[in-house]
Amino acid sequence: MKLIDLIEGINNLEIIGKKDIPIEGVTSFSKNVKKNYLFAAIPGFKTDGFLYLEEAIKNGATAFLLPKNRRKDLDKKNNFTYLFVDEIRKVYSLICKNFYGQVDNNLILIGITGTQGKTTTTYLVKHILNSFDIPTGLIGTINHFDGENWIKSLNTTPESEFIYSLLSKLYKNNIKYCVMEVSSHALALDRVYGLNFSVAGLTNLGHDHLDFHKNIENYKKSKRKLFEYLKINGWAIINIDDDFGKELIDELNKKSINVITYGIDSSSLIKGEILKTDLKGMEFIVKINDKEIKGKTKIFGKFNLYNILLSLGIAKALGFKEEDILKKVEEFKGVPGRLERVENGLGINAFVDYAHTPESLREVLKTLRSFSKKLILVFGCGGERDREKRPLMGKVACEFADIIIITQDNSRSEDFKSILKDILKGVNKEVIVEEDRRKAIEKGISLAKKGDTLLVAGKGHEDYQIIGCEVFYFNDREELEKAFQRCCI
């Protein structure tokens, strides 16, 4: 592809150098640069892509996308081509779109945003579509699926170049559907700018990521962006029980966007009610207009019913019948690290879960509370992240758990004692502190008896711990299994 074709349709570019040079790849990572690549020198939060120009040149880059304010810092006495722009992330996303042939315009893209529930809902939507013999790609927190391979995720929503590359693979493999977790970070950083979504869903909006967004209004602003990227005649599936959901519904109705509402506590197009639940699953009923449909599922909890209702709304918007959709839901086995049961020979109900916000921890603990003689919680809070939620997490733990063990959870370079101090501000009863997460899990098992419930929360599917600058392998489910084995010897 020629550079002139790569920038077609992109306005407000200041170009210095030749436009007819060949471009064989695009990247914002200098180490990934190869011969005749365009390198996007994007400013980051910890470093700046501009600092890696020399490495990009050494690796073969011949064109460079730069912020306009960097023009004065360049010695342009060479044969390279420079593109200067005001909004580099937006422009880079459009460049990626052009490089990969605008394939997203030929796909059915389903985007799901919200504080909790994105991962379970994306997996459930993929399961439903696959069950209808519709191969479906996935981009999300745990893994991405490109139509052939599962790829371990580094970010919930990856950089633009990866997104368009994956969509291109799906298109080439004749896979026309892709379901995507769309994080507030990705929306704020324009990673999905230029994408055209057929369906967009909102799970909820809770307290998270305020270290990044600074305040709740900025957080909302980011979430709104997804619904601005809907195609003409696209569908928005919104949780009407959520306060932000109500705001969004009013805004979307004014714009004449197709909206399907779902909920449990409020009047909605799709309304759910739990009939029966236990640790093996739940039975529920869905009311759509004047029709009532019973359903069963292997997952349980009110929060999971919300995920089911959102998935039902998405599949309904895509043209499938409600009864057929719910039959597919019954076969769904759940998601790794999302209220995942860990079997043992001690009669203890043991689970790992990704709950790392006050709202998600509350919902999981509320769900387990009714099945537990004694509820034991092992949890912590991440370092260098939203400090405001830490005392709220402590408060929720005290409200529902009988025994609380506070431990490490990716403290990063922040002192564990500082994190602990913040959590304890919300604590109003005696807790156990065990900094070593492995020992904290063992302690939880030692305090549990048959019929008790042990929840290890915060990391879910993650298989690492970050302490200081060190990243080492750690998996809550595996640690629980090992600890149970030792106890049963």
N, C-alpha and C positions, 0 to 999 in steps of 0.2 A: 504494500500500500504506500502511496505517496503521501507526504505530509499534507499537501494541499487537500487531499481527500479526507484525511484524518480530522481536519478542522472545519470541514464543511458544515455550515449551519450554525457555527459557534461565533457569537458576536463579541465585540469589545476586546479583540486580541491585538496587541501591539507586537509586530513580528520584525525581528532583525535577523537577516540571513536568507538562505534559499528556501523556497516552499516546495520545490519539486524533488526533494531528496527522498529516498526510500526509507520507510519505517517498518521494521520487522518485529517489533514488540513494544509494549508500553509497561512501565512499572514505576512505583514510588519507593522501591527498595533498591538501593544502590548495588547491593550484593547480587541482585537478580538481573542486573543489566547485562545485555549481550550486544554483539555487533549490530549497529544501525537501530538501536533502541531509542525511544523517547523516555527521558527520565523526568518525573515530576518531583520537584524539590519542595515538598509540602512542609510548612512549619508544623512542628509537633509540640507536645506539652513538656517533653523531657529533652528533646533535641530538635534540630532544624535540618530539613533535607538539603538546604543550601550548603551545609558543612560537608556534604558528601559528594559534591560535584566532581572533585578530582577522582574519587573512586569510580564514579559513574563514567567519566571520560576514559579512565584507564581500562574499564571493562567493555568499552565500545560505543557508548552513547554518542549520538550526533545531533540530537535535538533536546531542548530543555524547556520545561514549563516552569515558570518562576513567578512569584508575587511581584507586582510592579515596584514595590518599595525596595526591591533588590537590584534594580537596574543600575543604580549608582555604584554598586559594589563589584561590578563585573569588568573584567578586561576582555573586551569582545574582539580583540585582534586575532581572530582565528576563523576557521571555516564552519563553525557550528551555527546552528539556528536556535534562536531564543524566542520564546513566546512569553510575553509579560501580560499578566491578567490581575484583575482586582479580586475576584472570588475563585481562588485556585482550586478548591475542592470541587466546586460545581463544574468548573471547566474540565477538570481531570475526569470526572465521572462521565461527562459527555464525550470526551476523547475515547475513553474505554468503550463506551457504547458504539461509537463509530468504528473503532478498530475491530470489534467483534461482530460487525454487520447488523447492528440494531436488532439482534435476534429476539430481544424481549418483546418486541412488537408482535411477534408471531407465537408467543407463549401465553398460557393462562397463568398469571402470577397471582398468588394468594399471600397477602402479607398479614401478619398477626403481631400486634403490639400490645403493651400493657406491662404492669409491674410483675404480676405473677401469672402463671398458667400458659405462657407462650410455648414452652417446650412440649408439655403434654398435649396441647391443642394441635401443634404442628404434626407431631407423631400420629395423633388420632386422625387428623385429616388425611395424611398420607396413607394410613392404614385403610381408611374408608375408600379412597380412590383406588388403591391397589386391589382392594376386594372387589371392585367393579371392573377389574382388568384394565385399569388405567395406570400405566407406569408414571410415577411421580418423583420429581427431584425434591431435595430438601436442603435448606440452609438454616443452621441453628446452633444452639449453645453446645450441644454434646458432639454432634457429628454433622457433616454435610454429605449429601448423596448426589453424585453427578450422573446417575443413570447406569454406571458400571461399578463404581467403587465408593465405599464409605471412607471419608476423610476426617480425621480428628480435627475438631474446631480449636482455633486460637482465640477467636472473638465470636460473640453471639451473631453479629452481622459483620462479615469480613470487609476488607477494603474493596473499592469499586472494581479494580482489575480482576480480583478473584471472583467476584459475583458475576461479572460479564463473561469471564472465562468458563465458569461452571454452566451458565445459561447456554453458552455456545455449544458445550459438549452435549447438553440435553437436546438441543435443537438438532445437532448432527446425528444423534441417536434416535431421532424421531419421537422424543418424549416432549409432550406439549404442556405438561402441568408442572408447576413447582410451588411448593409451600415454603414460606420464609418467616423466620422470627425476625422482626424488625425492631431493634433496640433503640432507645432514646438517644444513645450515643451516636449510632449510625445515622439517625435522622438529623441530629444537631450538626454532625460533621459531613453531611451531604454525601454519604457513601452510596445511598440509593437514589440520589438525584438523577432525574431523567428516566427512571424506570416507570413503566405503565402497569399498574395493578388492576386486575379484573375484580378482585374481592379484597377488602381490607376489614380486619376484625379487631375489636378492642376487648381485652379481658377485664381490666380494671386499672385503677391508678392509686398506688399507695406511696408509702414513705421510703424512697430509695434514690440513690445517685445524686443527692443534693450536694455532695462534695464537688460534683462536676457541673450540675445545672445551677447551683447557688441558691435557687429558690423554686417553689412549687410552680410558679407561673411559667418560668423557663422550661420546666419539665413538661408541663402541659403543651406549651408551644411546640416542643419537639414532637410529641405524640400526634398533634394535629396534622403535622406535615404528611404523614402517611396517607391521610384521606384527601389531601390535595393532589396526590399522585394517582388517583383513581382514573381509569379510562372513562370516556363518555359511556353512559349506561352501565357503569360499574356498580358494585354493591358494597354497602357498609353494614357490617353486622356488629351491633353495639349492645353492651351490657347496661340495661336501663336501671339496674339496682345500684350502679356506681354513680357517685355524684358527678364525676367528670364525664361519664357516659351520658348523663342527662344533658349536660352543657353541649356536648358534641352532637347529640341528636337534634337539638334546637338549631344549631348552626348548619347542619347538613340538610335539614328540612327546608331552610331558607334558600339553600343553593339547589334545591330540587334534585338532590342525590337519592338514589334508591337506598332505603334503610330498612333493615330487618332488626327488630329489637328482641332481646331475650332477657329472661330474668327468673327469679324464684320468688322474690318478695313483692314485686311490683307488677302491675298490669303490663303485658307485653305480647307481641305476636307469638313468640315461642316462650311458653311458661312451664317450668319444671317443678316437680314436687317429689321428694324422697318418700317412698312407701315403707321400705325396710332396708336396714343396713347392718352389716357385721364386718368382721375383719377379712372376709373372703369376697366381699363385693356388696352391691346394693341393687335393689329394685326401685324403679321410679316411674313416674308418669309424666308425659309431655302433653300439654294442651296447645293446639295450634288452631286458632279461630274457634270453631265449635267442635273440633275433633280431639279425641283423647286417645293416646297411644301409650301402651305400657312398654317398658324397656328393662333390660338387665345389663349389668356390667361387672367386670372383675375388679375394677377400681372403685374406691368409695370415698365418701366425704362430700360435703356441700360444695367445696371448691372444685372438686372433680365433676360434679353435676354442671357447674357453670361451664367447665371446659367442654363437656359433652354438648351442652346447648349451643355453644358457639360453633362447634364443629358441625352440628346439625344445621345451623343457620347457613354456614358456608356451603355445605353440600346441597342444601335446598336452593341457594342462589345459583348454583351450578347446574340445577335442573333435575336433581335426583328426588325420588319420592321419600317422604319421611319414614314410612314403615320399613322400606328397604335399607335406609341409612341406619336405623336403630338396630336392625339385625346384624349389621356389620360392626356396630359399636359393641355388641355383646361378645364378639370374638377378640376384642382388644385386650392385650395382657398388661399394658402399662409401659412405663418408661424407666430406664435405669436411673436410680438415684432420686426418684420421685415417689415418696412413701413406699419404698422398696422393702419388702419383707426379707428378713434374714432368718432362715430356719435354724433350729437348734434343738438339742435333746433335753433342755431344762424346762420346757413349757413356758418360756418367756416370749412375749410378743415383742420382737425386736425389729426396728425399722431404721433405715437411713433416709434422710430427706434433705433437699436443697434449701429448705426454708432459711432465708437469711435477711428477711425484713420483718418488722413487727407484725404486719398483716398476715404474711404467709405462716409465720411461726404460730400466731394465734389460731389460724384456721386448722393447722395440723394438730396442735395440742387439743383444741376443742373436739376434733373428730376422734382422737384416741382416748380422750378423757372418759367417755361413756363406756368404753370397753375394758377399762383398766382398774384392777384392784388398787394398784399403786403406779403412778406415772413418774418415770425417771427421765430426766432430760440432760443430755450432754450437748453443750453448744459454746460458741464464742463469737467474736465479731472481727471482721477483717481490719487490718491496719492500713493506714493511709487512705481510708475511705470515709464515707459519711459518718461523722461522729454523733450527729444529732439522734440517729436511730439507736445508738447503743443503750442508753437508759430505758428507752421504750422496749427494747428487747428484754432487758432485765425485768421490767415491770410485767410484761406478758408471761415470762417464764414463771414468775411468782404467782401469777393469777391462776395458772392451770397445773403446774407440775408439783408433785409432792417432794421430790428430791431434785436439786439442781446442781449440776457440776459444770463449772465454767472453765474453759480451756482455750488452747490456741486455735485460731482459724485464719491462716494466712496473715500473720502479723506484719509481714514484710519488714521494713526498716523501722517500724514503730515499736517502741518498748511495750511488751505485753502488759506490764504494770499500768501503763497509761490507758490502754484499752480497757483493762479490768476496772480501773477507777471510774471510767465513764459508765460501764455496765452497772456497777454497784450503786450508782446514783438512782437507779430505778428499782433497786432491790429492797424489799421490806421484810425479809425473813432470812434465816440462816442458809448459807449456800456452801458448797464445797468448791475449792479452787485447786485444780490440778493442771499445771501449765503444759505438761507432756500429754498430748492428745491420746496417744496409745494407752498410757496409764489411766487417763480419764475414762476411756471406754472400758477398760478392765475394772475400774472402780464401779462403774455403772452396773456391770454384770454382777459383781460381788454383792451389790445391795439389792438385787432383784430376786424375787421368788416366783414360783409357778403362778401364772395368771397376771403377773405384773407386766407393764409395758415399758420398754426402753427405747427412747428416741435419740438418735445421734443426728443432730441437725446442723445445717450450714454449708456442707460441701457436696452432699449428694453424689453425683456422678464423677466429681473431680478425683483425679488420681495423683495429686501432688499437694505438698505443703510449701509455702514460701515463708521462710524465716530469715530475716536479714536479706542478704543478697543470694542466699542459697535456695535452690528449688530441688526438692527431693521427693521421691515416690512415696505416696501415702494414699490409701484408699479405705474409706470408712467401712464399707461393706466387707472387704477382705480382712480388715483388722477385727471386726466383730466376729467373723467366722473363725479366725485363728484363736481369738480369746475364748470363744465357746468351746473349741476343740480342747484347749488346755484345761478348761474347767471340767470337761467330761472325762478326762483321763483318770 
